[in-house]
């Protein structure tokens, strides 16, 4: 429900509370008034009946007022009767309680209220003379108890007040709970989130339940904004760390070969007979520095916002032949085998960038292969020809595998291989020169921009297999 609807409903409920309480109180008062009126009418009927009995048996008054009183009350148990003589002295009272009837009434007290109904806190009072042959033989006074009505009226007042207080309390609790849930807690959460973002903290505040109101939508939008700002801040910190690592790596990896080049250059003057040997070393160090600078340039390019691939539709088999061509490992004293199982298909690819990926993977395989070992290159787009360690997908993809016979890669570091600046320990490499750990990171970025995936499978000490895949597109006579 929208926030405005909830507020309207809450205001309506708050407005109804006094109305309901007043209506209930009025209803109870009307009920008590009706009951009191009914009791009064019954009292009048009883009074007439008792008056008739007393007047019909007035001759008993002087001889036995007690018997006359009992006769009058024979069928009326819920009324108190007092009989007074002509001189207003009490002769009989049906109540055993003292103070129920006055023992003697003054003329004013007796005659002022004859034939009229009086009401006290506890009873209705009615007085009337008793006649014997048109002469006053005495007087009678009736007390009709109304304590029950008084008690019920008091209960009505108490219940109405109690109901009003409970209803007001519940309403206030609901209003406070609604206001806290829909206003205070969300805005407190957003304030805490703003403080977290403002001070660059990554610890998220405790999430709160979000409704479908405008405030809930505001919280969702704010949470998305905060998450986006956190991601930007985290990326900035990561970029700063990468920049520091890059500077440190460049400083180290350029200083070392430069020092060697200087030392060998100086040695050429001191040892003319070793100039040829030293020149080969200098050339090797120069080639290493060139590869390092090329890696840094490519890394900078692929992480630039302006970088994009030059994608073209290429026949899958022709692309594989291009990627596998040009590798001669005889001088490395290694054996190379290539194979492919390709169904007719095309791929959207930047062939030049994929050649860079392939060169990097083959170069790594050469570095980590023992002398006399073998490197295998394999390509397929058939699901049935994939090795067991490759996860199957519903779409047709072109897979390229590069397998070496090195020592393998520990499982604990396999996920880190594609992170920038990560390097496997030097002992695994068969060469002393190594880069700054950018090659596989560059490969991952280039493959991801092709819409593909890259991964490694290794089971030490049985070598490693690096493989990547890119999506195929439909061709006539081929599958997707």
C-alpha positions in Angstrom: 0.0 0.0 0.0 1.2 3.5 -0.8 2.4 5.7 2.0 -0.4 8.2 1.5 -3.0 5.4 1.7 -1.4 4.1 5.0 -1.5 7.7 6.4 -5.1 8.2 5.5 -6.1 4.8 7.0 -4.2 5.7 10.2 -5.8 9.1 10.5 -9.2 7.5 9.9 -8.6 4.9 12.6 -7.4 7.6 15.0 -10.5 9.7 14.3 -12.8 6.8 14.9 -11.5 6.0 18.3 -13.3 8.9 20.2 -16.4 8.4 18.0 -16.6 4.7 18.9 -15.9 5.4 22.6 -18.7 8.1 22.7 -21.1 5.9 20.8 -20.5 3.0 23.2 -20.9 5.3 26.2 -24.1 6.7 24.8 -25.5 3.3 24.1 -24.7 2.1 27.6 -26.3 5.2 29.2 -29.4 4.7 27.1 -29.6 1.1 28.2 -29.2 2.0 31.9 -31.8 4.8 31.5 -34.3 2.4 29.9 -33.7 -0.1 32.7 -34.1 2.6 35.3 -37.3 3.8 33.7 -38.6 0.2 33.6 -37.7 -0.3 37.3 -39.5 2.9 38.2 -42.6 1.8 36.4 -42.5 -1.5 38.2 -42.1 0.3 41.5 -45.2 2.4 40.8 -47.2 -0.7 40.1 -46.0 -2.3 43.3 -46.7 0.8 45.3 -50.3 0.9 44.0 -50.7 -2.8 44.9 -49.3 -2.3 48.4 -51.5 0.8 48.9 -54.6 -1.1 47.9 -53.8 -4.0 50.3 -53.1 -1.6 53.2 -56.3 0.4 52.6 -58.4 -2.7 52.3 -57.1 -4.0 55.6 -56.8 -0.7 57.4 -58.7 -2.1 60.4 -55.7 -4.2 61.3 -53.5 -1.1 61.7 -54.3 -0.3 65.3 -54.4 -3.9 66.5 -51.5 -5.5 64.6 -49.5 -3.2 62.4 -46.9 -5.9 62.1 -49.3 -8.4 60.6 -50.7 -5.7 58.3 -47.2 -5.0 57.0 -46.4 -8.6 56.4 -49.7 -9.0 54.5 -48.9 -6.1 52.3 -45.4 -7.4 51.5 -46.5 -11.0 51.0 -46.0 -10.9 47.2 -43.4 -8.1 47.1 -40.1 -9.1 48.6 -37.8 -6.5 46.9 -39.3 -3.5 48.7 -39.0 -2.1 52.2 -42.1 -1.0 54.0 -42.5 1.4 57.0 -45.9 2.0 58.8 -46.4 5.2 60.8 -49.3 6.0 63.1 -51.5 9.1 62.8 -49.0 11.0 65.0 -46.2 10.0 62.6 -44.5 7.5 64.9 -42.9 4.3 63.4 -45.0 1.3 64.1 -43.5 -1.3 61.7 -40.5 -1.6 59.3 -39.7 -4.6 57.2 -36.0 -3.8 57.1 -33.9 -5.0 60.0 -31.2 -2.4 59.3 -31.1 0.5 61.6 -31.6 3.9 60.0 -33.8 2.5 57.2 -36.8 4.4 58.4 -37.1 7.4 60.8 -38.7 6.5 64.1 -40.7 9.7 64.1 -41.4 12.2 61.3 -42.2 15.9 61.7 -45.4 17.1 60.1 -43.3 18.9 57.4 -41.3 15.8 56.6 -44.4 13.6 56.4 -46.8 15.9 54.5 -44.4 17.6 52.1 -43.8 14.5 50.0 -47.0 12.6 50.1 -48.1 11.0 46.8 -44.7 11.9 45.2 -41.7 9.9 44.3 -38.4 10.9 45.8 -35.0 9.5 44.8 -32.0 9.1 47.0 -28.6 7.6 46.2 -29.8 4.1 47.1 -33.6 4.0 46.7 -36.9 5.4 45.4 -39.1 6.6 48.2 -42.9 6.9 48.2 -45.3 7.9 51.0 -49.1 7.8 51.2 -51.7 7.9 54.0 -53.8 4.8 54.9 -57.5 5.5 55.1 -60.1 3.7 57.3 -63.7 4.9 56.5 -62.5 8.2 55.1 -60.3 8.8 58.1 -56.5 8.7 58.2 -55.5 5.5 60.1 -51.8 6.0 59.5 -49.1 6.3 56.8 -46.9 4.0 54.9 -43.5 4.7 53.3 -41.9 2.5 50.6 -38.2 2.2 49.8 -37.4 0.6 46.4 -33.7 -0.4 46.2 -31.8 1.0 43.2 -28.3 0.1 44.3 -28.2 -2.4 41.4 -28.9 0.3 38.9 -26.3 2.6 40.5 -23.7 -0.1 40.5 -24.4 -0.9 36.8 -24.2 2.8 35.9 -20.8 3.0 37.7 -19.7 -0.1 35.8 -20.7 1.5 32.5 -18.7 4.6 33.4 -15.7 2.5 34.3 -15.9 0.2 31.3 -16.3 3.1 28.9 -13.3 4.9 30.4 -11.3 1.6 30.4 -12.2 1.0 26.7 -11.3 4.5 25.8 -7.9 4.3 27.5 -7.1 0.9 26.0 -8.2 2.0 22.5 -6.2 5.2 22.8 -3.2 3.2 24.0 -3.5 0.7 21.2 -3.9 3.5 18.6 -0.9 5.4 20.0 1.2 2.2 19.9 0.1 1.5 16.3 0.9 5.1 15.3 4.3 5.0 17.0 5.1 1.7 15.5 4.1 2.7 12.0 6.0 6.0 12.3 9.1 4.2 13.6 8.9 1.5 10.9 8.1 3.7 8.0 9.9 6.9 8.9 12.4 6.8 11.8 14.1 3.5 11.0 14.4 4.0 7.2 15.8 7.5 7.6 18.2 6.4 10.4 19.4 3.6 8.1 19.9 6.0 5.3 21.8 8.4 7.6 24.0 5.6 8.7 24.6 4.6 5.1 25.5 8.2 4.2 28.0 8.3 7.0 29.5 5.0 5.9 29.8 6.2 2.3 31.0 9.7 3.4 33.8 8.3 5.5 34.7 5.6 2.9 33.8 2.7 5.1 33.0 -0.6 3.5 31.1 -2.1 6.4 27.4 -2.1 5.6 24.9 -1.1 8.2 22.3 -3.7 9.3 19.7 -3.9 6.5 16.1 -3.0 7.3 12.9 -4.4 5.9 11.7 -2.4 3.0 8.0 -2.1 2.1 6.4 -1.2 -1.2 5.8 2.4 -0.2 7.5 5.6 -1.5 9.9 5.4 1.4 10.7 1.8 0.5 11.4 2.8 -3.1 13.6 5.6 -1.9 15.5 3.2 0.3 16.0 0.8 -2.7 17.3 3.7 -4.8 19.5 4.9 -2.0 20.9 1.4 -1.4 21.7 1.0 -5.1 23.4 4.4 -5.1 25.4 3.5 -2.0 26.4 0.2 -3.5 27.4 1.9 -6.7 29.5 4.4 -4.8 31.1 1.6 -2.8 31.9 -0.2 -6.0 33.5 2.9 -7.5 35.5 3.5 -4.3 36.6 -0.2 -4.2 37.5 0.0 -7.9 39.5 3.2 -7.2 41.3 1.6 -4.3 42.0 -1.5 -6.5 43.3 0.8 -9.3 45.5 2.6 -6.8 46.9 -0.7 -5.6 47.5 -1.9 -9.2 49.2 1.4 -10.0 51.5 1.0 -7.0 52.2 -2.6 -7.9 52.8 -1.5 -11.5 55.3 1.1 -10.6 57.1 -1.2 -8.2 57.1 -4.0 -10.8 58.4 -1.8 -13.6 61.1 -0.4 -11.3 62.3 -3.8 -10.3 61.9 -5.6 -13.7 63.6 -2.8 -15.6 66.3 -2.2 -13.1 67.5 -5.8 -13.1 68.1 -6.2 -16.9 69.5 -2.7 -17.2 72.0 -3.5 -14.5 72.9 -6.7 -16.3 73.2 -4.9 -19.6 75.5 -2.3 -18.1 77.7 -4.9 -16.4 78.1 -6.9 -19.6 78.7 -3.8 -21.7 81.5 -2.9 -19.3 82.8 -6.5 -19.4 83.0 -6.3 -23.2 85.8 -3.7 -22.9 87.6 -5.6 -20.2 87.3 -9.0 -21.9 87.4 -8.6 -25.7 87.5 -12.4 -26.1 84.0 -12.6 -24.6 82.4 -9.9 -26.6 80.3 -12.4 -28.6 79.0 -14.2 -25.5 78.3 -10.9 -23.7 76.5 -9.4 -26.8 74.1 -12.4 -26.8 73.3 -11.8 -23.2 72.7 -8.1 -23.8 70.5 -9.0 -26.8 68.5 -11.5 -24.6 68.0 -8.9 -21.9 67.0 -6.3 -24.5 64.4 -8.7 -25.9 63.1 -9.3 -22.4 62.7 -5.6 -21.7 60.9 -5.2 -25.1 58.4 -8.0 -24.1 57.9 -6.3 -20.7 57.2 -2.9 -22.3 54.9 -4.5 -24.8 53.0 -6.2 -21.9 52.7 -2.9 -20.1 51.4 -1.2 -23.2 48.8 -3.9 -23.9 47.7 -3.9 -20.3 47.2 -0.2 -20.4 45.3 -0.4 -23.7 42.8 -3.2 -22.7 42.0 -1.4 -19.4 41.4 1.9 -21.2 37.7 3.1 -21.5 38.4 3.8 -25.2 39.6 0.3 -26.0 37.5 -1.8 -28.3 38.0 -5.0 -30.4 37.9 -5.0 -34.2 35.4 -7.9 -34.4 34.9 -9.7 -37.7 33.1 -12.9 -38.8 35.8 -15.5 -39.2 35.5 -19.2 -40.1 36.2 -21.2 -36.9 38.5 -23.7 -38.6 40.5 -20.9 -40.4 40.9 -19.0 -37.1 42.2 -22.1 -35.4 44.8 -22.7 -38.2 45.9 -19.1 -37.8 46.3 -19.5 -34.0 48.2 -22.8 -34.2 50.5 -21.6 -37.0 54.1 -20.3 -36.6 55.3 -22.2 -33.5 58.7 -24.0 -33.9 59.8 -25.5 -30.6 62.8 -27.4 -31.8 65.2 -24.8 -30.6 63.5 -25.0 -27.3 64.1 -28.8 -27.3 60.3 -29.3 -27.0 57.8 -31.3 -29.0 54.6 -29.7 -30.4 51.4 -31.4 -31.4 48.3 -29.8 -32.8 44.8 -31.2 -33.5 41.3 -30.0 -34.1 37.8 -31.3 -34.4 35.7 -28.4 -35.8 32.2 -28.5 -37.2 31.3 -25.7 -39.7 30.8 -22.5 -37.7 31.8 -18.9 -37.6 32.9 -16.7 -34.7 32.9 -12.9 -34.2 36.6 -12.4 -33.3 39.5 -10.0 -33.4 42.1 -12.4 -34.8 45.0 -10.2 -33.9 44.1 -10.0 -30.2 43.4 -13.8 -30.1 46.9 -14.4 -31.6 48.2 -12.3 -28.6 46.3 -14.5 -26.2 47.6 -17.7 -27.9 51.2 -16.4 -27.9 51.0 -15.7 -24.2 49.7 -19.1 -23.4 52.2 -20.9 -25.5 55.1 -18.8 -24.1 54.0 -19.7 -20.6 53.8 -23.4 -21.6 57.4 -23.2 -23.0 58.6 -21.5 -19.8 57.2 -24.2 -17.5 57.9 -27.3 -19.6 60.9 -29.5 -18.9 63.5 -30.1 -21.5 62.3 -32.7 -24.0 58.7 -32.2 -22.9 55.7 -31.8 -25.1 53.1 -29.0 -25.6 49.7 -29.9 -27.1 47.4 -27.5 -28.9 43.8 -28.7 -29.4 40.6 -27.0 -30.6 37.0 -28.1 -30.9 33.5 -26.8 -31.0 31.9 -30.2 -30.3 30.4 -30.8 -26.9 31.2 -34.5 -27.1 34.9 -33.9 -27.6 35.4 -31.7 -24.6 37.6 -33.0 -21.7 35.7 -33.9 -18.5 37.0 -30.9 -16.6 35.2 -28.4 -18.9 31.8 -27.2 -17.9 29.1 -27.9 -20.6 26.9 -25.1 -21.9 23.7 -25.0 -24.0 25.4 -22.8 -26.7 28.0 -23.9 -29.2 31.4 -22.4 -28.3 34.9 -22.7 -29.8 37.4 -24.1 -27.3 41.2 -23.7 -27.5 43.4 -25.8 -25.2 47.1 -25.4 -24.5 48.6 -28.3 -22.5 52.1 -28.5 -21.1 54.0 -31.2 -19.1 55.3 -29.0 -16.4 55.1 -29.4 -12.6 51.5 -28.2 -12.5 50.0 -25.4 -10.5 48.8 -25.8 -6.9 45.0 -25.6 -6.5 45.4 -22.8 -4.0 46.7 -20.3 -6.5 44.9 -21.3 -9.7 42.1 -18.7 -9.1 44.7 -16.0 -8.7 46.6 -16.7 -11.9 44.5 -14.3 -13.9 44.9 -11.4 -11.4 47.2 -8.5 -12.4 50.8 -8.8 -11.1 50.3 -12.3 -9.7 53.3 -14.6 -10.4 53.8 -18.3 -9.7 56.9 -19.1 -7.7 60.2 -18.8 -9.7 61.1 -22.4 -9.1 58.4 -23.6 -11.5 59.9 -21.7 -14.4 62.6 -23.2 -16.6 63.9 -19.6 -17.4 65.2 -17.0 -15.1 63.5 -14.1 -16.8 59.8 -13.5 -16.1 57.4 -10.6 -16.5 55.5 -8.6 -14.0 52.5 -10.9 -14.0 50.4 -9.2 -16.6 50.2 -11.7 -19.4 47.3 -13.9 -18.1 45.4 -10.8 -16.9 45.6 -9.4 -20.4 44.4 -12.7 -21.8 41.4 -12.7 -19.5 40.4 -9.2 -20.4 40.7 -9.9 -24.2 38.7 -13.1 -23.9 36.0 -11.5 -21.8 35.7 -8.7 -24.4 35.0 -11.5 -26.9 32.2 -12.7 -24.7 34.2 -15.8 -23.7 35.8 -17.4 -20.7 39.3 -18.5 -19.8 40.4 -21.0 -17.1 43.1 -23.4 -16.1 43.0 -27.1 -15.1 46.1 -28.5 -13.3 46.8 -31.6 -11.3 50.4 -31.4 -10.0 52.8 -32.9 -11.0 51.1 -33.8 -14.3 51.2 -30.4 -16.0 48.6 -27.8 -16.7 46.0 -27.1 -19.4 45.0 -23.5 -20.1 41.9 -23.1 -22.2 39.5 -20.4 -23.4 36.3 -20.4 -25.3 34.4 -17.9 -27.4 30.8 -18.1 -28.8 30.0 -19.5 -32.2 27.4 -18.1 -34.6 25.1 -19.9 -36.9 26.2 -20.9 -40.4 24.4 -22.7 -43.2 24.9 -26.4 -42.7 26.2 -25.9 -39.2 24.9 -25.8 -35.6 24.9 -22.9 -33.3 
